[in-house]
Amino acid sequence: MDVLASGPERPPRTRRGPTAFLRSRSLSGRGRSRRARWTVAAAGVLLSLGVVASLRSAVGPVEAPSAPRSAAVPTPPGLAAGLPGPPYDRLPGRTPIPRPTRLPGGERVAGSLPAVGPIGERTATASAQLVLGRYCRRPDRYALAVEDGTGGGWRRSRALAVRVDRSSDPPWVVLELTWTGRAYAWSGRQVQLSNC
């Protein structure tokens, strides 16, 4: 007696997802009334509206434009349409700094800064904050650490600004500061600054 051949062969079953089941039950009309089909369609519409509403509530508020867009610096690729791009140092409460120049090779920019105090850690920190104020829409999102590169003289310093919220765009900005006798001059990578 052969146990495996004891019944008629059935075609293999295909797995269908929940949408295929609803479609076969609601659109085929097999045993379904028009009212039942409309109920299933209305449930689908309500479900899609709920998904759209939940996606909208997950998006944070968008900042309103507060300064005209400058044609001098290209708009960062991740910047939303309609919002101003750098420089931001013309916004209220910020100190404007001179426009930087692009160094040979095109990867770095450099510029001078206004005098904000005598040579030292406090002045180097304030100078780095001026640069962040020009390029960053929200400089308060960065924690700033300044180190002396000359062993106590503060003639050459490095400033590291790290995103406090640990996001990836960009996670840090590195600035090189050099004392000119009256104020600090700065240099940094264009890609870090324009995405700040």
C-alpha positions as CSV (number, residue, x, y, z in Angstrom):
1,M,0.0,0.0,0.0
2,D,1.4,3.3,-1.1
3,V,0.6,6.1,1.4
4,L,1.9,9.0,-0.6
5,A,-0.3,8.3,-3.6
6,S,-3.5,7.9,-1.6
7,G,-5.3,11.1,-2.7
8,P,-5.8,13.3,-5.7
9,E,-3.0,15.8,-6.4
10,R,-3.6,19.4,-5.5
11,P,-1.9,22.3,-7.1
12,P,0.8,23.9,-4.9
13,R,-0.5,26.7,-2.6
14,T,0.9,30.1,-3.1
15,R,1.2,32.4,-0.2
16,R,-0.8,35.5,-0.4
17,G,-0.4,38.6,1.7
18,P,-3.3,40.4,3.5
19,T,-3.8,42.8,0.6
20,A,-4.3,39.9,-1.9
21,F,-6.8,38.4,0.4
22,L,-8.8,41.6,0.8
23,R,-8.6,42.2,-3.0
24,S,-9.9,38.7,-3.8
25,R,-12.7,39.0,-1.3
26,S,-13.7,42.6,-1.9
27,L,-13.4,42.9,-5.7
28,S,-14.4,39.4,-6.8
29,G,-17.9,39.7,-5.5
30,R,-18.0,36.0,-4.4
31,G,-20.6,36.0,-1.7
32,R,-20.1,39.7,-1.0
33,S,-22.6,42.4,-1.2
34,R,-22.0,45.8,-2.6
35,R,-22.2,47.2,1.0
36,A,-19.4,44.9,2.2
37,R,-17.1,45.9,-0.7
38,W,-17.7,49.6,0.1
39,T,-16.9,48.9,3.8
40,V,-13.6,47.3,2.9
41,A,-12.7,50.2,0.5
42,A,-13.6,52.8,3.2
43,A,-11.4,50.9,5.7
44,G,-8.5,51.0,3.3
45,V,-8.9,54.8,2.8
46,L,-9.1,55.4,6.5
47,L,-6.0,53.3,7.1
48,S,-4.0,55.2,4.5
49,L,-5.2,58.6,6.0
50,G,-4.0,57.4,9.4
51,V,-0.6,56.5,7.9
52,V,-0.3,59.9,6.3
53,A,-1.3,61.7,9.5
54,S,1.3,59.7,11.6
55,L,4.0,60.6,9.1
56,R,3.2,64.3,9.2
57,S,3.2,64.2,13.0
58,A,6.7,62.6,13.0
59,V,8.2,65.5,11.1
60,G,9.5,68.4,13.2
61,P,8.7,72.0,12.6
62,V,10.5,73.8,9.8
63,E,12.3,77.0,10.6
64,A,11.1,80.1,8.9
65,P,13.4,82.0,6.6
66,S,15.2,84.9,8.4
67,A,17.8,86.2,6.0
68,P,18.1,86.4,2.2
69,R,20.1,83.7,0.4
70,S,23.6,84.7,-0.5
71,A,24.9,83.9,-4.0
72,A,28.5,83.9,-2.7
73,V,28.4,80.5,-1.0
74,P,26.8,77.5,-2.7
75,T,23.7,76.1,-1.0
76,P,24.5,72.8,0.9
77,P,22.9,69.8,-0.8
78,G,20.8,68.8,2.3
79,L,19.3,72.3,2.7
80,A,15.5,72.4,2.4
81,A,14.1,74.5,-0.4
82,G,13.0,78.0,0.7
83,L,15.3,78.3,3.7
84,P,18.3,80.7,3.6
85,G,21.8,79.3,3.1
86,P,25.0,80.6,4.6
87,P,26.4,83.1,5.5
88,Y,24.4,83.5,8.7
89,D,26.6,86.1,10.3
90,R,24.2,88.9,9.2
91,L,21.4,87.5,11.5
92,P,20.5,89.5,14.6
93,G,22.8,88.8,17.5
94,R,25.8,87.6,15.4
95,T,29.0,89.4,14.5
96,P,29.7,89.7,10.8
97,I,33.2,88.5,9.7
98,P,35.0,89.3,6.5
99,R,34.3,87.0,3.5
100,P,36.8,84.2,3.4
101,T,39.0,83.2,0.4
102,R,39.3,79.8,-1.2
103,L,42.8,78.4,-0.7
104,P,44.6,76.6,-3.7
105,G,43.3,73.2,-4.2
106,G,39.7,74.3,-3.4
107,E,39.2,72.2,-0.3
108,R,40.0,74.8,2.3
109,V,38.9,78.3,2.9
110,A,40.6,81.0,5.1
111,G,39.8,84.4,6.4
112,S,40.5,87.1,9.0
113,L,38.5,87.8,12.1
114,P,37.8,91.0,14.1
115,A,39.7,91.6,17.3
116,V,37.8,90.2,20.2
117,G,40.4,90.3,22.9
118,P,44.1,89.5,23.8
119,I,45.8,86.3,22.7
120,G,44.7,83.3,24.7
121,E,42.2,80.5,25.1
122,R,39.2,82.8,25.7
123,T,39.9,84.8,22.6
124,A,40.5,81.7,20.5
125,T,37.2,80.2,21.6
126,A,35.3,83.5,20.8
127,S,37.0,83.6,17.4
128,A,36.0,80.0,16.6
129,Q,32.4,80.9,17.6
130,L,32.4,83.8,15.1
131,V,33.3,81.4,12.3
132,L,30.5,78.9,13.4
133,G,28.1,81.9,13.5
134,R,28.8,82.6,9.9
135,Y,28.4,79.0,8.6
136,C,26.0,77.3,11.0
137,R,22.3,78.0,11.1
138,R,22.3,76.7,14.7
139,P,25.8,77.1,16.2
140,D,24.4,76.2,19.6
141,R,24.1,72.6,18.4
142,Y,27.9,72.3,18.5
143,A,30.1,71.9,21.6
144,L,33.4,73.7,21.1
145,A,36.8,72.7,22.4
146,V,40.0,74.7,21.7
147,E,43.5,73.5,22.2
148,D,46.8,75.3,22.1
149,G,49.2,74.1,19.5
150,T,52.3,76.0,20.7
151,G,52.6,74.8,24.2
152,G,51.1,77.8,26.1
153,G,51.6,80.6,23.7
154,W,48.2,80.3,21.9
155,R,49.8,81.6,18.7
156,R,48.5,78.5,16.8
157,S,45.3,76.9,18.0
158,R,42.9,74.2,16.8
159,A,39.2,74.4,17.5
160,L,37.0,71.3,17.3
161,A,33.2,71.8,17.1
162,V,31.2,68.5,17.7
163,R,27.5,68.1,17.2
164,V,25.8,67.7,20.6
165,D,22.9,65.7,19.2
166,R,25.3,63.2,17.5
167,S,23.7,63.6,14.1
168,S,25.7,62.7,11.0
169,D,25.5,66.0,9.1
170,P,28.4,66.9,9.7
171,P,29.4,65.4,13.1
172,W,32.3,67.9,13.6
173,V,34.0,71.0,12.2
174,V,37.8,71.6,12.6
175,L,39.2,75.1,12.5
176,E,42.8,76.2,12.5
177,L,43.4,79.5,14.3
178,T,46.6,81.6,13.9
179,W,47.4,84.8,15.9
180,T,48.2,87.7,13.6
181,G,49.3,90.2,16.3
182,R,45.9,91.8,16.7
183,A,43.4,89.0,16.1
184,Y,43.1,85.4,15.0
185,A,42.9,84.4,11.3
186,W,41.2,81.1,10.6
187,S,41.1,78.3,8.0
188,G,38.9,75.2,7.6
189,R,37.5,72.7,5.2
190,Q,34.8,74.0,2.9
191,V,32.8,70.7,3.0
192,Q,32.5,70.8,6.8
193,L,31.6,74.4,7.0
194,S,29.0,74.5,4.2
195,N,27.1,71.6,5.7
196,C,27.2,72.9,9.2
